[in-house]
Amino acid sequence: MIYKFTKMHGAGNDYVYINCFEERVDDPCAVSILLSDRHKGIGGDGLVLICPSEIADAKMRMFNLDGSEGMMCGNAIRCVSKFIYDNNIAHKDVLTIETKSGIKTIDIKSKNDKFISARVNMGKAILEPEKIPMKYEGESFINKPVIVDGKNYLATAVSMGNPHCVIFMDDVKGLDIEKIGPAFENHPLFPDRVNTEFIRIIDRNNIEMRVWERGSGETLACGTGSCAAVAACVLNGFADYDTPVNVHLRGGILTDTYKKDGTVFMEGSATKVFEGIIDTDDMTE
């Protein structure tokens, strides 16, 4: 198959984007694995399909490095909004994008009719364990002990369409994330696996974060993860409701706000890296 694609990133979280208003991808799971390979493919954290929708301006489908389909991706949805805005698929200040975790509303900031950044209403943070999902009986899992790889941690579990486990620590730069990340991802508490955010508090308006994403490993940024992290900061008393918090990721900065009604807003940029055409028949071993 020959595919036209666009390589884009949000805070370094890069994906291969295919415009399914014009293209057709029959096996996106296999195509994601093929195209995401950084040595034998285009390279990226996964594949994103930008599709027509009957209930929104566009529909987003996101596939991880291992071919599994994600429910939601905060960095990808900003890139999708840039794509449909700049390519006149839906050129307006407020966009709606359908995802597997529902319809998201995006406010576009532009200059000279060109996309600058996007503020996404990510919906309400889900705290009920059965909805995250996780195997725990209780109203929430906030600052609760969990043993991972023989070590005790205090964890806060939040879903932003994807399950997240937030861990606060004094040092994230020295973290052996390649070892501890998979242990969290596959912990029996989380039947669908889990994304894990490791957080260092800088002050009430700034945090440092590294993230291990299920199905992809460590990524430079995670939009739903930054939202879960800020919600966890507020719930644990490290930050304030209705106040923007800058999340310093390896790939850039996202600014998230956790409202008193439980809604999380995420703001950040989106960047087009390049466009191209790839023939998968040429991608032989």
Contacts in CASP RR format, 6 or more apart in sequence:
PFRMAT RR
TARGET T0000
AUTHOR 0000-0000-0000
METHOD contacts of the structure
MODEL  1
MIYKFTKMHGAGNDYVYINCFEERVDDPCAVSILLSDRHKGIGGDGLVLI
CPSEIADAKMRMFNLDGSEGMMCGNAIRCVSKFIYDNNIAHKDVLTIETK
SGIKTIDIKSKNDKFISARVNMGKAILEPEKIPMKYEGESFINKPVIVDG
KNYLATAVSMGNPHCVIFMDDVKGLDIEKIGPAFENHPLFPDRVNTEFIR
IIDRNNIEMRVWERGSGETLACGTGSCAAVAACVLNGFADYDTPVNVHLR
GGILTDTYKKDGTVFMEGSATKVFEGIIDTDDMTE
1 26 0 8 1.000
1 31 0 8 1.000
1 279 0 8 1.000
1 280 0 8 1.000
1 281 0 8 1.000
2 277 0 8 1.000
2 278 0 8 1.000
2 279 0 8 1.000
2 280 0 8 1.000
3 18 0 8 1.000
3 23 0 8 1.000
3 25 0 8 1.000
3 31 0 8 1.000
3 35 0 8 1.000
3 277 0 8 1.000
3 278 0 8 1.000
3 280 0 8 1.000
4 18 0 8 1.000
4 19 0 8 1.000
4 22 0 8 1.000
4 23 0 8 1.000
4 275 0 8 1.000
4 276 0 8 1.000
4 277 0 8 1.000
5 16 0 8 1.000
5 17 0 8 1.000
5 18 0 8 1.000
5 35 0 8 1.000
5 42 0 8 1.000
5 275 0 8 1.000
5 276 0 8 1.000
5 277 0 8 1.000
5 278 0 8 1.000
6 16 0 8 1.000
6 17 0 8 1.000
6 18 0 8 1.000
6 19 0 8 1.000
6 83 0 8 1.000
6 272 0 8 1.000
6 274 0 8 1.000
6 275 0 8 1.000
6 276 0 8 1.000
7 14 0 8 1.000
7 15 0 8 1.000
7 16 0 8 1.000
7 17 0 8 1.000
7 42 0 8 1.000
7 43 0 8 1.000
7 44 0 8 1.000
7 272 0 8 1.000
7 273 0 8 1.000
7 274 0 8 1.000
7 275 0 8 1.000
7 276 0 8 1.000
8 14 0 8 1.000
8 15 0 8 1.000
8 17 0 8 1.000
8 79 0 8 1.000
8 82 0 8 1.000
8 83 0 8 1.000
8 270 0 8 1.000
8 271 0 8 1.000
8 272 0 8 1.000
8 273 0 8 1.000
9 15 0 8 1.000
9 75 0 8 1.000
9 79 0 8 1.000
9 270 0 8 1.000
9 271 0 8 1.000
9 273 0 8 1.000
10 75 0 8 1.000
10 78 0 8 1.000
10 79 0 8 1.000
10 221 0 8 1.000
10 268 0 8 1.000
10 269 0 8 1.000
10 270 0 8 1.000
10 271 0 8 1.000
11 75 0 8 1.000
11 220 0 8 1.000
11 221 0 8 1.000
11 223 0 8 1.000
11 249 0 8 1.000
11 251 0 8 1.000
11 252 0 8 1.000
11 253 0 8 1.000
11 254 0 8 1.000
11 268 0 8 1.000
11 269 0 8 1.000
12 75 0 8 1.000
12 219 0 8 1.000
12 220 0 8 1.000
12 221 0 8 1.000
12 249 0 8 1.000
12 250 0 8 1.000
12 251 0 8 1.000
12 252 0 8 1.000
13 45 0 8 1.000
13 73 0 8 1.000
13 75 0 8 1.000
13 76 0 8 1.000
13 219 0 8 1.000
13 220 0 8 1.000
13 221 0 8 1.000
13 222 0 8 1.000
13 223 0 8 1.000
13 251 0 8 1.000
14 43 0 8 1.000
14 44 0 8 1.000
14 45 0 8 1.000
14 220 0 8 1.000
14 273 0 8 1.000
15 44 0 8 1.000
15 45 0 8 1.000
15 46 0 8 1.000
15 47 0 8 1.000
15 48 0 8 1.000
15 62 0 8 1.000
15 73 0 8 1.000
15 75 0 8 1.000
15 76 0 8 1.000
15 79 0 8 1.000
16 32 0 8 1.000
16 35 0 8 1.000
16 36 0 8 1.000
16 42 0 8 1.000
16 43 0 8 1.000
16 44 0 8 1.000
16 46 0 8 1.000
16 47 0 8 1.000
16 48 0 8 1.000
17 48 0 8 1.000
17 49 0 8 1.000
17 50 0 8 1.000
17 79 0 8 1.000
17 80 0 8 1.000
17 83 0 8 1.000
18 25 0 8 1.000
18 47 0 8 1.000
18 48 0 8 1.000
18 49 0 8 1.000
18 50 0 8 1.000
19 50 0 8 1.000
19 83 0 8 1.000
19 87 0 8 1.000
20 49 0 8 1.000
20 50 0 8 1.000
20 51 0 8 1.000
20 52 0 8 1.000
21 50 0 8 1.000
21 51 0 8 1.000
21 52 0 8 1.000
21 58 0 8 1.000
21 89 0 8 1.000
25 31 0 8 1.000
25 49 0 8 1.000
28 47 0 8 1.000
28 49 0 8 1.000
28 61 0 8 1.000
28 63 0 8 1.000
28 67 0 8 1.000
28 69 0 8 1.000
29 63 0 8 1.000
29 67 0 8 1.000
29 68 0 8 1.000
29 69 0 8 1.000
30 67 0 8 1.000
31 47 0 8 1.000
31 63 0 8 1.000
31 280 0 8 1.000
32 46 0 8 1.000
32 47 0 8 1.000
32 63 0 8 1.000
32 64 0 8 1.000
32 65 0 8 1.000
32 67 0 8 1.000
33 65 0 8 1.000
33 66 0 8 1.000
33 67 0 8 1.000
34 41 0 8 1.000
34 280 0 8 1.000
34 283 0 8 1.000
35 41 0 8 1.000
35 42 0 8 1.000
35 43 0 8 1.000
35 44 0 8 1.000
35 46 0 8 1.000
35 47 0 8 1.000
35 278 0 8 1.000
35 280 0 8 1.000
36 42 0 8 1.000
36 43 0 8 1.000
36 44 0 8 1.000
36 45 0 8 1.000
36 46 0 8 1.000
36 47 0 8 1.000
36 65 0 8 1.000
37 43 0 8 1.000
38 44 0 8 1.000
40 283 0 8 1.000
41 278 0 8 1.000
41 283 0 8 1.000
42 278 0 8 1.000
44 65 0 8 1.000
45 64 0 8 1.000
45 65 0 8 1.000
45 213 0 8 1.000
45 216 0 8 1.000
45 219 0 8 1.000
46 62 0 8 1.000
46 63 0 8 1.000
46 64 0 8 1.000
46 65 0 8 1.000
46 67 0 8 1.000
46 216 0 8 1.000
47 62 0 8 1.000
47 63 0 8 1.000
47 67 0 8 1.000
48 60 0 8 1.000
48 61 0 8 1.000
48 62 0 8 1.000
48 63 0 8 1.000
48 73 0 8 1.000
48 76 0 8 1.000
48 79 0 8 1.000
48 80 0 8 1.000
49 60 0 8 1.000
49 61 0 8 1.000
49 62 0 8 1.000
49 63 0 8 1.000
50 58 0 8 1.000
50 59 0 8 1.000
50 60 0 8 1.000
50 80 0 8 1.000
50 83 0 8 1.000
50 84 0 8 1.000
50 89 0 8 1.000
51 58 0 8 1.000
51 59 0 8 1.000
51 60 0 8 1.000
51 61 0 8 1.000
52 58 0 8 1.000
52 59 0 8 1.000
53 59 0 8 1.000
53 97 0 8 1.000
53 98 0 8 1.000
55 96 0 8 1.000
55 98 0 8 1.000
55 103 0 8 1.000
56 96 0 8 1.000
56 97 0 8 1.000
56 98 0 8 1.000
56 103 0 8 1.000
57 84 0 8 1.000
57 89 0 8 1.000
57 90 0 8 1.000
57 92 0 8 1.000
57 95 0 8 1.000
57 96 0 8 1.000
57 97 0 8 1.000
58 80 0 8 1.000
58 84 0 8 1.000
58 89 0 8 1.000
58 90 0 8 1.000
58 95 0 8 1.000
58 97 0 8 1.000
58 98 0 8 1.000
59 97 0 8 1.000
59 98 0 8 1.000
59 99 0 8 1.000
60 73 0 8 1.000
60 76 0 8 1.000
60 77 0 8 1.000
60 80 0 8 1.000
60 97 0 8 1.000
60 98 0 8 1.000
60 99 0 8 1.000
61 69 0 8 1.000
61 100 0 8 1.000
62 69 0 8 1.000
62 70 0 8 1.000
62 72 0 8 1.000
62 73 0 8 1.000
62 76 0 8 1.000
63 69 0 8 1.000
63 70 0 8 1.000
64 70 0 8 1.000
64 213 0 8 1.000
64 214 0 8 1.000
64 215 0 8 1.000
64 216 0 8 1.000
65 215 0 8 1.000
65 216 0 8 1.000
65 217 0 8 1.000
66 215 0 8 1.000
66 216 0 8 1.000
67 215 0 8 1.000
68 214 0 8 1.000
68 215 0 8 1.000
69 100 0 8 1.000
70 100 0 8 1.000
70 162 0 8 1.000
71 99 0 8 1.000
71 100 0 8 1.000
71 101 0 8 1.000
71 161 0 8 1.000
71 162 0 8 1.000
72 99 0 8 1.000
72 100 0 8 1.000
72 101 0 8 1.000
72 104 0 8 1.000
72 160 0 8 1.000
72 161 0 8 1.000
72 162 0 8 1.000
72 224 0 8 1.000
73 223 0 8 1.000
73 224 0 8 1.000
74 120 0 8 1.000
74 122 0 8 1.000
74 222 0 8 1.000
74 223 0 8 1.000
74 224 0 8 1.000
74 227 0 8 1.000
74 266 0 8 1.000
75 221 0 8 1.000
75 222 0 8 1.000
75 223 0 8 1.000
75 270 0 8 1.000
77 97 0 8 1.000
77 99 0 8 1.000
77 104 0 8 1.000
77 106 0 8 1.000
77 118 0 8 1.000
77 120 0 8 1.000
78 106 0 8 1.000
78 117 0 8 1.000
78 118 0 8 1.000
78 120 0 8 1.000
78 268 0 8 1.000
78 269 0 8 1.000
78 270 0 8 1.000
79 270 0 8 1.000
79 271 0 8 1.000
80 97 0 8 1.000
81 95 0 8 1.000
81 97 0 8 1.000
81 106 0 8 1.000
81 108 0 8 1.000
81 115 0 8 1.000
81 118 0 8 1.000
81 120 0 8 1.000
81 270 0 8 1.000
82 115 0 8 1.000
82 118 0 8 1.000
82 270 0 8 1.000
82 272 0 8 1.000
83 89 0 8 1.000
83 272 0 8 1.000
84 90 0 8 1.000
84 95 0 8 1.000
84 97 0 8 1.000
85 91 0 8 1.000
85 92 0 8 1.000
85 95 0 8 1.000
85 108 0 8 1.000
85 110 0 8 1.000
85 115 0 8 1.000
86 114 0 8 1.000
86 115 0 8 1.000
86 272 0 8 1.000
92 108 0 8 1.000
93 107 0 8 1.000
93 108 0 8 1.000
93 110 0 8 1.000
94 105 0 8 1.000
94 106 0 8 1.000
94 107 0 8 1.000
94 108 0 8 1.000
95 105 0 8 1.000
95 106 0 8 1.000
95 108 0 8 1.000
96 103 0 8 1.000
96 104 0 8 1.000
96 105 0 8 1.000
96 106 0 8 1.000
97 103 0 8 1.000
97 104 0 8 1.000
97 106 0 8 1.000
101 160 0 8 1.000
101 161 0 8 1.000
101 162 0 8 1.000
104 120 0 8 1.000
104 121 0 8 1.000
104 122 0 8 1.000
104 123 0 8 1.000
105 120 0 8 1.000
105 121 0 8 1.000
106 118 0 8 1.000
106 119 0 8 1.000
106 120 0 8 1.000
106 121 0 8 1.000
107 118 0 8 1.000
107 119 0 8 1.000
107 120 0 8 1.000
108 115 0 8 1.000
108 118 0 8 1.000
109 115 0 8 1.000
109 116 0 8 1.000
109 117 0 8 1.000
109 118 0 8 1.000
109 119 0 8 1.000
110 116 0 8 1.000
115 270 0 8 1.000
116 269 0 8 1.000
117 267 0 8 1.000
117 268 0 8 1.000
117 269 0 8 1.000
117 270 0 8 1.000
118 267 0 8 1.000
118 268 0 8 1.000
118 270 0 8 1.000
119 265 0 8 1.000
119 266 0 8 1.000
119 267 0 8 1.000
119 268 0 8 1.000
120 265 0 8 1.000
120 266 0 8 1.000
120 267 0 8 1.000
121 263 0 8 1.000
121 265 0 8 1.000
122 160 0 8 1.000
122 224 0 8 1.000
122 227 0 8 1.000
122 263 0 8 1.000
122 264 0 8 1.000
122 265 0 8 1.000
122 266 0 8 1.000
123 160 0 8 1.000
123 262 0 8 1.000
123 263 0 8 1.000
123 264 0 8 1.000
124 261 0 8 1.000
124 262 0 8 1.000
124 263 0 8 1.000
124 264 0 8 1.000
125 158 0 8 1.000
125 159 0 8 1.000
125 160 0 8 1.000
125 227 0 8 1.000
125 228 0 8 1.000
125 231 0 8 1.000
125 258 0 8 1.000
125 262 0 8 1.000
125 263 0 8 1.000
125 264 0 8 1.000
126 132 0 8 1.000
126 158 0 8 1.000
126 159 0 8 1.000
126 160 0 8 1.000
126 161 0 8 1.000
127 139 0 8 1.000
127 140 0 8 1.000
127 141 0 8 1.000
127 142 0 8 1.000
127 157 0 8 1.000
127 158 0 8 1.000
127 159 0 8 1.000
127 235 0 8 1.000
128 139 0 8 1.000
128 140 0 8 1.000
129 135 0 8 1.000
129 136 0 8 1.000
129 137 0 8 1.000
129 138 0 8 1.000
129 140 0 8 1.000
129 141 0 8 1.000
129 157 0 8 1.000
131 159 0 8 1.000
132 141 0 8 1.000
132 157 0 8 1.000
132 158 0 8 1.000
132 159 0 8 1.000
132 163 0 8 1.000
132 190 0 8 1.000
133 159 0 8 1.000
133 163 0 8 1.000
133 190 0 8 1.000
133 191 0 8 1.000
133 192 0 8 1.000
134 141 0 8 1.000
134 157 0 8 1.000
134 163 0 8 1.000
134 189 0 8 1.000
134 190 0 8 1.000
134 191 0 8 1.000
134 194 0 8 1.000
135 188 0 8 1.000
135 189 0 8 1.000
135 190 0 8 1.000
135 191 0 8 1.000
136 144 0 8 1.000
136 157 0 8 1.000
136 189 0 8 1.000
140 157 0 8 1.000
141 155 0 8 1.000
141 156 0 8 1.000
141 157 0 8 1.000
142 156 0 8 1.000
142 157 0 8 1.000
142 232 0 8 1.000
142 235 0 8 1.000
142 236 0 8 1.000
143 154 0 8 1.000
143 155 0 8 1.000
143 156 0 8 1.000
143 236 0 8 1.000
144 154 0 8 1.000
144 155 0 8 1.000
144 156 0 8 1.000
144 157 0 8 1.000
145 152 0 8 1.000
145 153 0 8 1.000
145 154 0 8 1.000
145 155 0 8 1.000
146 152 0 8 1.000
146 153 0 8 1.000
146 154 0 8 1.000
146 155 0 8 1.000
146 165 0 8 1.000
146 187 0 8 1.000
146 189 0 8 1.000
147 153 0 8 1.000
148 180 0 8 1.000
148 183 0 8 1.000
148 184 0 8 1.000
148 187 0 8 1.000
149 179 0 8 1.000
149 180 0 8 1.000
149 183 0 8 1.000
153 167 0 8 1.000
154 167 0 8 1.000
154 168 0 8 1.000
155 165 0 8 1.000
155 166 0 8 1.000
155 167 0 8 1.000
156 165 0 8 1.000
156 166 0 8 1.000
156 232 0 8 1.000
156 235 0 8 1.000
156 236 0 8 1.000
157 163 0 8 1.000
157 164 0 8 1.000
157 165 0 8 1.000
157 166 0 8 1.000
157 194 0 8 1.000
158 164 0 8 1.000
158 166 0 8 1.000
158 228 0 8 1.000
158 231 0 8 1.000
158 232 0 8 1.000
159 228 0 8 1.000
160 224 0 8 1.000
160 225 0 8 1.000
160 227 0 8 1.000
160 228 0 8 1.000
160 231 0 8 1.000
160 264 0 8 1.000
161 224 0 8 1.000
162 195 0 8 1.000
162 214 0 8 1.000
162 224 0 8 1.000
162 225 0 8 1.000
163 190 0 8 1.000
163 192 0 8 1.000
163 193 0 8 1.000
163 194 0 8 1.000
163 195 0 8 1.000
164 194 0 8 1.000
164 195 0 8 1.000
164 196 0 8 1.000
164 197 0 8 1.000
164 224 0 8 1.000
164 225 0 8 1.000
164 228 0 8 1.000
164 229 0 8 1.000
165 184 0 8 1.000
165 187 0 8 1.000
165 190 0 8 1.000
165 194 0 8 1.000
165 195 0 8 1.000
165 196 0 8 1.000
165 197 0 8 1.000
166 196 0 8 1.000
166 197 0 8 1.000
166 199 0 8 1.000
166 228 0 8 1.000
166 229 0 8 1.000
166 232 0 8 1.000
167 184 0 8 1.000
167 196 0 8 1.000
167 197 0 8 1.000
167 198 0 8 1.000
167 199 0 8 1.000
168 199 0 8 1.000
168 200 0 8 1.000
168 201 0 8 1.000
168 232 0 8 1.000
168 236 0 8 1.000
168 238 0 8 1.000
169 175 0 8 1.000
169 198 0 8 1.000
169 199 0 8 1.000
169 200 0 8 1.000
170 200 0 8 1.000
171 200 0 8 1.000
172 198 0 8 1.000
172 199 0 8 1.000
172 200 0 8 1.000
172 208 0 8 1.000
172 209 0 8 1.000
172 210 0 8 1.000
175 198 0 8 1.000
175 210 0 8 1.000
177 198 0 8 1.000
177 210 0 8 1.000
177 212 0 8 1.000
177 218 0 8 1.000
178 218 0 8 1.000
180 212 0 8 1.000
181 196 0 8 1.000
181 212 0 8 1.000
181 217 0 8 1.000
181 218 0 8 1.000
182 212 0 8 1.000
182 217 0 8 1.000
184 194 0 8 1.000
184 196 0 8 1.000
184 212 0 8 1.000
185 193 0 8 1.000
185 194 0 8 1.000
185 195 0 8 1.000
185 196 0 8 1.000
185 212 0 8 1.000
185 214 0 8 1.000
185 215 0 8 1.000
185 217 0 8 1.000
186 193 0 8 1.000
187 194 0 8 1.000
193 214 0 8 1.000
193 215 0 8 1.000
194 214 0 8 1.000
195 211 0 8 1.000
195 212 0 8 1.000
195 213 0 8 1.000
195 214 0 8 1.000
195 222 0 8 1.000
195 224 0 8 1.000
195 225 0 8 1.000
195 228 0 8 1.000
196 211 0 8 1.000
196 212 0 8 1.000
197 209 0 8 1.000
197 210 0 8 1.000
197 211 0 8 1.000
197 222 0 8 1.000
197 225 0 8 1.000
197 226 0 8 1.000
197 228 0 8 1.000
197 229 0 8 1.000
197 232 0 8 1.000
198 209 0 8 1.000
198 210 0 8 1.000
198 211 0 8 1.000
198 212 0 8 1.000
199 207 0 8 1.000
199 208 0 8 1.000
199 209 0 8 1.000
199 229 0 8 1.000
199 232 0 8 1.000
199 233 0 8 1.000
200 207 0 8 1.000
200 208 0 8 1.000
200 209 0 8 1.000
201 207 0 8 1.000
201 233 0 8 1.000
201 238 0 8 1.000
202 208 0 8 1.000
202 248 0 8 1.000
204 238 0 8 1.000
204 239 0 8 1.000
204 240 0 8 1.000
204 243 0 8 1.000
204 245 0 8 1.000
205 239 0 8 1.000
205 243 0 8 1.000
205 244 0 8 1.000
205 245 0 8 1.000
205 246 0 8 1.000
206 245 0 8 1.000
206 246 0 8 1.000
206 248 0 8 1.000
207 229 0 8 1.000
207 230 0 8 1.000
207 233 0 8 1.000
207 238 0 8 1.000
207 239 0 8 1.000
207 245 0 8 1.000
207 246 0 8 1.000
207 247 0 8 1.000
207 248 0 8 1.000
208 248 0 8 1.000
209 225 0 8 1.000
209 226 0 8 1.000
209 229 0 8 1.000
209 247 0 8 1.000
209 248 0 8 1.000
209 249 0 8 1.000
210 218 0 8 1.000
210 249 0 8 1.000
210 250 0 8 1.000
211 218 0 8 1.000
211 219 0 8 1.000
211 221 0 8 1.000
211 222 0 8 1.000
211 225 0 8 1.000
211 249 0 8 1.000
212 218 0 8 1.000
213 219 0 8 1.000
213 222 0 8 1.000
220 249 0 8 1.000
220 250 0 8 1.000
220 251 0 8 1.000
220 252 0 8 1.000
221 249 0 8 1.000
221 250 0 8 1.000
221 251 0 8 1.000
221 252 0 8 1.000
221 254 0 8 1.000
222 249 0 8 1.000
223 254 0 8 1.000
223 266 0 8 1.000
226 247 0 8 1.000
226 249 0 8 1.000
226 254 0 8 1.000
226 256 0 8 1.000
226 266 0 8 1.000
227 256 0 8 1.000
227 258 0 8 1.000
227 264 0 8 1.000
227 266 0 8 1.000
229 247 0 8 1.000
229 256 0 8 1.000
230 239 0 8 1.000
230 245 0 8 1.000
230 247 0 8 1.000
230 256 0 8 1.000
230 257 0 8 1.000
230 258 0 8 1.000
230 264 0 8 1.000
231 258 0 8 1.000
231 262 0 8 1.000
231 264 0 8 1.000
233 239 0 8 1.000
233 245 0 8 1.000
233 258 0 8 1.000
234 240 0 8 1.000
234 241 0 8 1.000
234 258 0 8 1.000
239 245 0 8 1.000
239 258 0 8 1.000
241 258 0 8 1.000
241 259 0 8 1.000
241 260 0 8 1.000
242 257 0 8 1.000
242 258 0 8 1.000
242 259 0 8 1.000
242 260 0 8 1.000
243 257 0 8 1.000
244 255 0 8 1.000
244 256 0 8 1.000
244 257 0 8 1.000
244 267 0 8 1.000
245 255 0 8 1.000
245 256 0 8 1.000
245 257 0 8 1.000
245 258 0 8 1.000
246 253 0 8 1.000
246 254 0 8 1.000
246 255 0 8 1.000
247 253 0 8 1.000
247 254 0 8 1.000
247 255 0 8 1.000
247 256 0 8 1.000
253 268 0 8 1.000
254 266 0 8 1.000
254 267 0 8 1.000
254 268 0 8 1.000
255 266 0 8 1.000
255 267 0 8 1.000
255 268 0 8 1.000
256 264 0 8 1.000
256 265 0 8 1.000
256 266 0 8 1.000
256 267 0 8 1.000
257 264 0 8 1.000
257 265 0 8 1.000
258 264 0 8 1.000
259 265 0 8 1.000
END
